Amino acid sequence: MSHFSLNSLDTAHLNDDRLRRETSKSPMTKRLATYLADGIYDLLEEWANQERRSISSLAAFLLEKAVREHHEQIQKQPPPSDQQQER
């Protein structure tokens, strides 16, 4: 299993003004329920224990990190050209 520390979060992601605004629009956080395969849950639980965090906290961190990385990838893509839009 990869040893990824929560302390190794790339702080550049935290400096994205748009994402900061998106996460601060509401004074309350949102609740999300999901289902995981037993094996994935077990790995997540082991990872959370290694980090001395709750499974929920780790899952929320990982989801937020994935969204930030996805947003960054989209921002790096060039805008579609006029020719592509006409198709």
N, CA, C and O atoms as a printed pandas DataFrame, in Angstrom:
     atom_number atom_name residue_name chain_id  residue_number  x_coord  y_coord  z_coord
0              1         N          MET        A               1    0.847   -1.177    0.000
1              2        CA          MET        A               1    0.000    0.000    0.000
2              3         C          MET        A               1    0.889    1.236    0.000
3              4         O          MET        A               1    1.919    1.270    0.674
4              5         N          SER        A               2    0.495    2.226   -0.742
5              6        CA          SER        A               2    1.243    3.472   -0.826
6              7         C          SER        A               2    1.191    4.208    0.506
7              8         O          SER        A               2    0.152    4.248    1.165
8              9         N          HIS        A               3    2.308    4.783    0.890
9             10        CA          HIS        A               3    2.348    5.571    2.122
10            11         C          HIS        A               3    2.201    7.026    1.762
11            12         O          HIS        A               3    3.184    7.707    1.470
12            13         N          PHE        A               4    1.009    7.489    1.783
13            14        CA          PHE        A               4    0.687    8.865    1.463
14            15         C          PHE        A               4    0.298    9.560    2.749
15            16         O          PHE        A               4   -0.622    9.119    3.439
16            17         N          SER        A               5    0.971   10.617    3.073
17            18        CA          SER        A               5    0.676   11.340    4.304
18            19         C          SER        A               5   -0.248   12.499    4.015
19            20         O          SER        A               5   -0.096   13.187    3.006
20            21         N          LEU        A               6   -1.194   12.714    4.890
21            22        CA          LEU        A               6   -2.076   13.865    4.736
22            23         C          LEU        A               6   -1.292   15.157    4.785
23            24         O          LEU        A               6   -1.730   16.172    4.242
24            25         N          ASN        A               7   -0.135   15.134    5.429
25            26        CA          ASN        A               7    0.694   16.331    5.503
26            27         C          ASN        A               7    1.363   16.643    4.179
27            28         O          ASN        A               7    1.914   17.732    4.015
28            29         N          SER        A               8    1.331   15.714    3.224
29            30        CA          SER        A               8    2.004   15.936    1.952
30            31         C          SER        A               8    1.093   16.562    0.906
31            32         O          SER        A               8    1.452   16.610   -0.270
32            33         N          LEU        A               9   -0.081   17.043    1.312
33            34        CA          LEU        A               9   -0.984   17.716    0.382
34            35         C          LEU        A               9   -0.268   18.888   -0.262
35            36         O          LEU        A               9    0.326   19.716    0.428
36            37         N          ASP        A              10   -0.322   18.956   -1.555
37            38        CA          ASP        A              10    0.308   20.046   -2.285
38            39         C          ASP        A              10   -0.410   21.343   -1.959
39            40         O          ASP        A              10   -1.582   21.501   -2.303
40            41         N          THR        A              11    0.270   22.273   -1.303
41            42        CA          THR        A              11   -0.370   23.521   -0.882
42            43         C          THR        A              11   -0.740   24.403   -2.056
43            44         O          THR        A              11   -1.532   25.332   -1.895
44            45         N          ALA        A              12   -0.192   24.142   -3.228
45            46        CA          ALA        A              12   -0.583   24.928   -4.404
46            47         C          ALA        A              12   -2.064   24.748   -4.693
47            48         O          ALA        A              12   -2.733   25.678   -5.144
48            49         N          HIS        A              13   -2.577   23.545   -4.431
49            50        CA          HIS        A              13   -4.001   23.309   -4.640
50            51         C          HIS        A              13   -4.845   24.179   -3.716
51            52         O          HIS        A              13   -5.945   24.593   -4.080
52            53         N          LEU        A              14   -4.334   24.452   -2.539
53            54        CA          LEU        A              14   -5.098   25.239   -1.572
54            55         C          LEU        A              14   -5.157   26.710   -1.952
55            56         O          LEU        A              14   -5.985   27.451   -1.421
56            57         N          ASN        A              15   -4.293   27.143   -2.859
57            58        CA          ASN        A              15   -4.236   28.550   -3.231
58            59         C          ASN        A              15   -5.148   28.902   -4.400
59            60         O          ASN        A              15   -5.174   30.058   -4.822
60            61         N          ASP        A              16   -5.875   27.968   -4.920
61            62        CA          ASP        A              16   -6.766   28.228   -6.038
62            63         C          ASP        A              16   -7.973   29.016   -5.543
63            64         O          ASP        A              16   -8.815   28.479   -4.825
64            65         N          ASP        A              17   -8.058   30.296   -5.929
65            66        CA          ASP        A              17   -9.123   31.171   -5.432
66            67         C          ASP        A              17  -10.508   30.638   -5.738
67            68         O          ASP        A              17  -11.392   30.686   -4.883
68            69         N          ARG        A              18  -10.708   30.136   -6.933
69            70        CA          ARG        A              18  -12.038   29.657   -7.297
70            71         C          ARG        A              18  -12.467   28.497   -6.411
71            72         O          ARG        A              18  -13.593   28.470   -5.913
72            73         N          LEU        A              19  -11.571   27.544   -6.217
73            74        CA          LEU        A              19  -11.926   26.410   -5.370
74            75         C          LEU        A              19  -12.159   26.845   -3.936
75            76         O          LEU        A              19  -13.037   26.308   -3.262
76            77         N          ARG        A              20  -11.389   27.805   -3.464
77            78        CA          ARG        A              20  -11.593   28.292   -2.107
78            79         C          ARG        A              20  -12.975   28.916   -1.985
79            80         O          ARG        A              20  -13.670   28.707   -0.991
80            81         N          ARG        A              21  -13.376   29.690   -3.008
81            82        CA          ARG        A              21  -14.714   30.285   -2.991
82            83         C          ARG        A              21  -15.781   29.207   -3.059
83            84         O          ARG        A              21  -16.792   29.286   -2.362
84            85         N          GLU        A              22  -15.562   28.205   -3.891
85            86        CA          GLU        A              22  -16.546   27.133   -4.029
86            87         C          GLU        A              22  -16.750   26.405   -2.710
87            88         O          GLU        A              22  -17.872   26.017   -2.384
88            89         N          THR        A              23  -15.684   26.216   -1.952
89            90        CA          THR        A              23  -15.811   25.477   -0.707
90            91         C          THR        A              23  -16.284   26.358    0.433
91            92         O          THR        A              23  -16.613   25.848    1.504
92            93         N          SER        A              24  -16.328   27.685    0.229
93            94        CA          SER        A              24  -16.739   28.555    1.331
94            95         C          SER        A              24  -18.080   29.234    1.084
95            96         O          SER        A              24  -18.468   30.119    1.847
96            97         N          LYS        A              25  -18.796   28.837    0.034
97            98        CA          LYS        A              25  -20.087   29.456   -0.266
98            99         C          LYS        A              25  -21.107   29.206    0.840
99           100         O          LYS        A              25  -21.939   30.068    1.123
100          101         N          SER        A              26  -21.049   28.076    1.441
101          102        CA          SER        A              26  -22.006   27.714    2.473
102          103         C          SER        A              26  -21.292   27.593    3.803
103          104         O          SER        A              26  -20.202   27.024    3.866
104          105         N          PRO        A              27  -21.883   28.117    4.872
105          106        CA          PRO        A              27  -21.234   27.984    6.169
106          107         C          PRO        A              27  -21.272   26.545    6.686
107          108         O          PRO        A              27  -20.578   26.210    7.646
108          109         N          MET        A              28  -22.074   25.703    6.056
109          110        CA          MET        A              28  -22.191   24.320    6.495
110          111         C          MET        A              28  -21.525   23.402    5.478
111          112         O          MET        A              28  -21.486   23.711    4.287
112          113         N          THR        A              29  -21.016   22.301    5.939
113          114        CA          THR        A              29  -20.476   21.308    5.028
114          115         C          THR        A              29  -21.609   20.395    4.579
115          116         O          THR        A              29  -22.649   20.324    5.234
116          117         N          LYS        A              30  -21.416   19.720    3.500
117          118        CA          LYS        A              30  -22.420   18.806    2.953
118          119         C          LYS        A              30  -22.094   17.381    3.356
119          120         O          LYS        A              30  -20.929   17.006    3.494
120          121         N          ARG        A              31  -23.127   16.605    3.541
121          122        CA          ARG        A              31  -22.975   15.197    3.896
122          123         C          ARG        A              31  -23.137   14.362    2.627
123          124         O          ARG        A              31  -23.978   14.654    1.777
124          125         N          LEU        A              32  -22.314   13.316    2.518
125          126        CA          LEU        A              32  -22.349   12.428    1.372
126          127         C          LEU        A              32  -22.311   10.986    1.867
127          128         O          LEU        A              32  -21.447   10.619    2.664
128          129         N          ALA        A              33  -23.227   10.193    1.405
129          130        CA          ALA        A              33  -23.229    8.768    1.744
130          131         C          ALA        A              33  -22.823    7.991    0.495
131          132         O          ALA        A              33  -23.232    8.329   -0.615
132          133         N          THR        A              34  -22.025    6.960    0.683
133          134        CA          THR        A              34  -21.582    6.157   -0.449
134          135         C          THR        A              34  -21.398    4.711   -0.005
135          136         O          THR        A              34  -21.395    4.417    1.190
136          137         N          TYR        A              35  -21.249    3.830   -0.951
137          138        CA          TYR        A              35  -21.014    2.414   -0.688
138          139         C          TYR        A              35  -19.654    2.050   -1.253
139          140         O          TYR        A              35  -19.286    2.488   -2.343
140          141         N          LEU        A              36  -18.914    1.250   -0.508
141          142        CA          LEU        A              36  -17.601    0.787   -0.938
142          143         C          LEU        A              36  -17.536   -0.730   -0.840
143          144         O          LEU        A              36  -18.162   -1.342    0.025
144          145         N          ALA        A              37  -16.775   -1.314   -1.734
145          146        CA          ALA        A              37  -16.526   -2.752   -1.641
146          147         C          ALA        A              37  -15.774   -3.017   -0.336
147          148         O          ALA        A              37  -15.006   -2.174    0.128
148          149         N          ASP        A              38  -15.997   -4.186    0.248
149          150        CA          ASP        A              38  -15.361   -4.528    1.518
150          151         C          ASP        A              38  -13.847   -4.337    1.483
151          152         O          ASP        A              38  -13.264   -3.789    2.418
152          153         N          GLY        A              39  -13.220   -4.785    0.413
153          154        CA          GLY        A              39  -11.764   -4.676    0.309
154          155         C          GLY        A              39  -11.286   -3.235    0.283
155          156         O          GLY        A              39  -10.275   -2.904    0.903
156          157         N          ILE        A              40  -12.000   -2.383   -0.423
157          158        CA          ILE        A              40  -11.640   -0.966   -0.482
158          159         C          ILE        A              40  -11.834   -0.330    0.888
159          160         O          ILE        A              40  -10.993    0.445    1.343
160          161         N          TYR        A              41  -12.930   -0.654    1.538
161          162        CA          TYR        A              41  -13.185   -0.115    2.872
162          163         C          TYR        A              41  -12.067   -0.538    3.834
163          164         O          TYR        A              41  -11.574    0.275    4.617
164          165         N          ASP        A              42  -11.674   -1.809    3.769
165          166        CA          ASP        A              42  -10.624   -2.308    4.648
166          167         C          ASP        A              42   -9.308   -1.562    4.420
167          168         O          ASP        A              42   -8.616   -1.213    5.376
168          169         N          LEU        A              43   -8.965   -1.318    3.152
169          170        CA          LEU        A              43   -7.747   -0.566    2.838
170          171         C          LEU        A              43   -7.846    0.876    3.333
171          172         O          LEU        A              43   -6.882    1.421    3.870
172          173         N          LEU        A              44   -9.004    1.484    3.151
173          174        CA          LEU        A              44   -9.216    2.849    3.622
174          175         C          LEU        A              44   -9.116    2.907    5.146
175          176         O          LEU        A              44   -8.535    3.840    5.700
176          177         N          GLU        A              45   -9.682    1.909    5.818
177          178        CA          GLU        A              45   -9.627    1.853    7.275
178          179         C          GLU        A              45   -8.180    1.714    7.758
179          180         O          GLU        A              45   -7.772    2.372    8.714
180          181         N          GLU        A              46   -7.420    0.860    7.094
181          182        CA          GLU        A              46   -6.010    0.672    7.458
182          183         C          GLU        A              46   -5.225    1.969    7.274
183          184         O          GLU        A              46   -4.420    2.346    8.126
184          185         N          TRP        A              47   -5.465    2.636    6.166
185          186        CA          TRP        A              47   -4.795    3.904    5.864
186          187         C          TRP        A              47   -5.165    4.953    6.913
187          188         O          TRP        A              47   -4.293    5.658    7.420
188          189         N          ALA        A              48   -6.434    5.057    7.234
189          190        CA          ALA        A              48   -6.894    6.022    8.233
190          191         C          ALA        A              48   -6.251    5.734    9.592
191          192         O          ALA        A              48   -5.848    6.657   10.299
192          193         N          ASN        A              49   -6.158    4.472    9.948
193          194        CA          ASN        A              49   -5.514    4.109   11.215
194          195         C          ASN        A              49   -4.043    4.517   11.225
195          196         O          ASN        A              49   -3.537    5.004   12.236
196          197         N          GLN        A              50   -3.357    4.317   10.094
197          198        CA          GLN        A              50   -1.955    4.724    9.998
198          199         C          GLN        A              50   -1.797    6.234   10.160
199          200         O          GLN        A              50   -0.807    6.704   10.721
200          201         N          GLU        A              51   -2.754    6.970    9.677
201          202        CA          GLU        A              51   -2.728    8.433    9.755
202          203         C          GLU        A              51   -3.331    8.958   11.057
203          204         O          GLU        A              51   -3.327   10.161   11.315
204          205         N          ARG        A              52   -3.851    8.037   11.874
205          206        CA          ARG        A              52   -4.535    8.384   13.124
206          207         C          ARG        A              52   -5.685    9.367   12.864
207          208         O          ARG        A              52   -5.840   10.377   13.550
208          209         N          ARG        A              53   -6.474    9.030   11.852
209          210        CA          ARG        A              53   -7.639    9.828   11.474
210          211         C          ARG        A              53   -8.837    8.908   11.330
211          212         O          ARG        A              53   -8.698    7.690   11.226
212          213         N          SER        A              54  -10.014    9.512   11.325
213          214        CA          SER        A              54  -11.213    8.710   11.082
214          215         C          SER        A              54  -11.282    8.362    9.600
215          216         O          SER        A              54  -10.689    9.039    8.759
216          217         N          ILE        A              55  -12.004    7.312    9.301
217          218        CA          ILE        A              55  -12.200    6.921    7.905
218          219         C          ILE        A              55  -12.919    8.041    7.159
219          220         O          ILE        A              55  -12.574    8.358    6.021
220          221         N          SER        A              56  -13.908    8.630    7.797
221          222        CA          SER        A              56  -14.662    9.706    7.182
222          223         C          SER        A              56  -13.769   10.900    6.839
223          224         O          SER        A              56  -13.878   11.473    5.755
224          225         N          SER        A              57  -12.898   11.265    7.758
225          226        CA          SER        A              57  -11.990   12.390    7.533
226          227         C          SER        A              57  -11.043   12.099    6.378
227          228         O          SER        A              57  -10.809   12.966    5.536
228          229         N          LEU        A              58  -10.505   10.909    6.329
229          230        CA          LEU        A              58   -9.605   10.534    5.242
230          231         C          LEU        A              58  -10.345   10.523    3.914
231          232         O          LEU        A              58   -9.830   11.031    2.918
232          233         N          ALA        A              59  -11.546    9.951    3.883
233          234        CA          ALA        A              59  -12.327    9.893    2.650
234          235         C          ALA        A              59  -12.657   11.305    2.158
235          236         O          ALA        A              59  -12.567   11.579    0.961
236          237         N          ALA        A              60  -13.036   12.193    3.065
237          238        CA          ALA        A              60  -13.338   13.576    2.676
238          239         C          ALA        A              60  -12.100   14.253    2.104
239          240         O          ALA        A              60  -12.183   14.960    1.100
240          241         N          PHE        A              61  -10.961   14.041    2.736
241          242        CA          PHE        A              61   -9.705   14.612    2.241
242          243         C          PHE        A              61   -9.393   14.106    0.840
243          244         O          PHE        A              61   -9.046   14.890   -0.043
244          245         N          LEU        A              62   -9.514   12.799    0.635
245          246        CA          LEU        A              62   -9.195   12.212   -0.667
246          247         C          LEU        A              62  -10.138   12.712   -1.764
247          248         O          LEU        A              62   -9.703   12.979   -2.884
248          249         N          LEU        A              63  -11.417   12.838   -1.445
249          250        CA          LEU        A              63  -12.370   13.356   -2.419
250          251         C          LEU        A              63  -12.045   14.812   -2.777
251          252         O          LEU        A              63  -12.056   15.187   -3.950
252          253         N          GLU        A              64  -11.761   15.614   -1.771
253          254        CA          GLU        A              64  -11.429   17.014   -2.032
254          255         C          GLU        A              64  -10.159   17.126   -2.870
255          256         O          GLU        A              64  -10.092   17.931   -3.799
256          257         N          LYS        A              65   -9.167   16.330   -2.547
257          258        CA          LYS        A              65   -7.912   16.338   -3.309
258          259         C          LYS        A              65   -8.161   15.940   -4.767
259          260         O          LYS        A              65   -7.617   16.561   -5.681
260          261         N          ALA        A              66   -8.970   14.921   -4.984
261          262        CA          ALA        A              66   -9.272   14.470   -6.343
262          263         C          ALA        A              66  -10.004   15.553   -7.134
263          264         O          ALA        A              66   -9.721   15.751   -8.316
264          265         N          VAL        A              67  -10.933   16.250   -6.501
265          266        CA          VAL        A              67  -11.674   17.315   -7.174
266          267         C          VAL        A              67  -10.730   18.454   -7.531
267          268         O          VAL        A              67  -10.797   18.995   -8.634
268          269         N          ARG        A              68   -9.854   18.819   -6.605
269          270        CA          ARG        A              68   -8.889   19.891   -6.877
270          271         C          ARG        A              68   -7.964   19.521   -8.031
271          272         O          ARG        A              68   -7.693   20.352   -8.897
272          273         N          GLU        A              69   -7.477   18.280   -8.051
273          274        CA          GLU        A              69   -6.599   17.830   -9.131
274          275         C          GLU        A              69   -7.338   17.801  -10.463
275          276         O          GLU        A              69   -6.778   18.178  -11.493
276          277         N          HIS        A              70   -8.577   17.360  -10.450
277          278        CA          HIS        A              70   -9.393   17.347  -11.666
278          279         C          HIS        A              70   -9.588   18.777  -12.181
279          280         O          HIS        A              70   -9.461   19.037  -13.377
280          281         N          HIS        A              71   -9.893   19.683  -11.281
281          282        CA          HIS        A              71  -10.087   21.085  -11.645
282          283         C          HIS        A              71   -8.801   21.653  -12.253
283          284         O          HIS        A              71   -8.850   22.384  -13.242
284          285         N          GLU        A              72   -7.675   21.322  -11.672
285          286        CA          GLU        A              72   -6.389   21.800  -12.180
286          287         C          GLU        A              72   -6.139   21.263  -13.592
287          288         O          GLU        A              72   -5.669   22.000  -14.458
288          289         N          GLN        A              73   -6.448   19.990  -13.828
289          290        CA          GLN        A              73   -6.273   19.395  -15.161
290          291         C          GLN        A              73   -7.144   20.105  -16.194
291          292         O          GLN        A              73   -6.695   20.380  -17.306
292          293         N          ILE        A              74   -8.375   20.395  -15.829
293          294        CA          ILE        A              74   -9.275   21.090  -16.751
294          295         C          ILE        A              74   -8.732   22.469  -17.089
295          296         O          ILE        A              74   -8.808   22.902  -18.239
296          297         N          GLN        A              75   -8.185   23.162  -16.098
297          298        CA          GLN        A              75   -7.652   24.501  -16.316
298          299         C          GLN        A              75   -6.444   24.487  -17.241
299          300         O          GLN        A              75   -6.184   25.479  -17.921
300          301         N          LYS        A              76   -5.703   23.387  -17.283
301          302        CA          LYS        A              76   -4.519   23.271  -18.133
302          303         C          LYS        A              76   -4.875   22.992  -19.592
303          304         O          LYS        A              76   -4.055   23.228  -20.479
304          305         N          GLN        A              77   -6.078   22.497  -19.851
305          306        CA          GLN        A              77   -6.475   22.150  -21.212
306          307         C          GLN        A              77   -6.723   23.415  -22.020
307          308         O          GLN        A              77   -7.331   24.362  -21.521
308          309         N          PRO        A              78   -6.254   23.437  -23.270
309          310        CA          PRO        A              78   -6.513   24.605  -24.112
310          311         C          PRO        A              78   -7.998   24.672  -24.466
311          312         O          PRO        A              78   -8.676   23.647  -24.539
312          313         N          PRO        A              79   -8.496   25.895  -24.686
313          314        CA          PRO        A              79   -9.917   26.002  -25.074
314          315         C          PRO        A              79  -10.139   25.339  -26.445
315          316         O          PRO        A              79   -9.238   25.318  -27.284
316          317         N          PRO        A              80  -11.334   24.807  -26.656
317          318        CA          PRO        A              80  -11.603   24.169  -27.961
318          319         C          PRO        A              80  -11.509   25.201  -29.083
319          320         O          PRO        A              80  -11.890   26.359  -28.911
320          321         N          SER        A              81  -10.996   24.765  -30.232
321          322        CA          SER        A              81  -10.894   25.683  -31.376
322          323         C          SER        A              81  -12.266   25.824  -32.035
323          324         O          SER        A              81  -13.169   25.027  -31.778
324          325         N          ASP        A              82  -12.417   26.838  -32.885
325          326        CA          ASP        A              82  -13.683   27.055  -33.593
326          327         C          ASP        A              82  -14.047   25.871  -34.479
327          328         O          ASP        A              82  -15.223   25.530  -34.613
328          329         N          GLN        A              83  -13.040   25.241  -35.087
329          330        CA          GLN        A              83  -13.298   24.088  -35.955
330          331         C          GLN        A              83  -13.890   22.937  -35.177
331          332         O          GLN        A              83  -14.797   22.263  -35.666
332          333         N          GLN        A              84  -13.399   22.697  -33.976
333          334        CA          GLN        A              84  -13.918   21.595  -33.169
334          335         C          GLN        A              84  -15.327   21.884  -32.722
335          336         O          GLN        A              84  -16.132   20.959  -32.604
336          337         N          GLN        A              85  -15.658   23.151  -32.465
337          338        CA          GLN        A              85  -16.993   23.510  -32.008
338          339         C          GLN        A              85  -18.024   23.363  -33.116
339          340         O          GLN        A              85  -19.191   23.095  -32.831
340          341         N          GLU        A              86  -17.618   23.535  -34.391
341          342        CA          GLU        A              86  -18.548   23.453  -35.504
342          343         C          GLU        A              86  -18.978   22.025  -35.792
343          344         O          GLU        A              86  -20.026   21.819  -36.404
344          345         N          ARG        A              87  -18.217   21.049  -35.378
345          346        CA          ARG        A              87  -18.535   19.634  -35.659
346          347         C          ARG        A              87  -19.696   19.162  -34.904
347          348         O          ARG        A              87  -20.085   18.001  -35.032
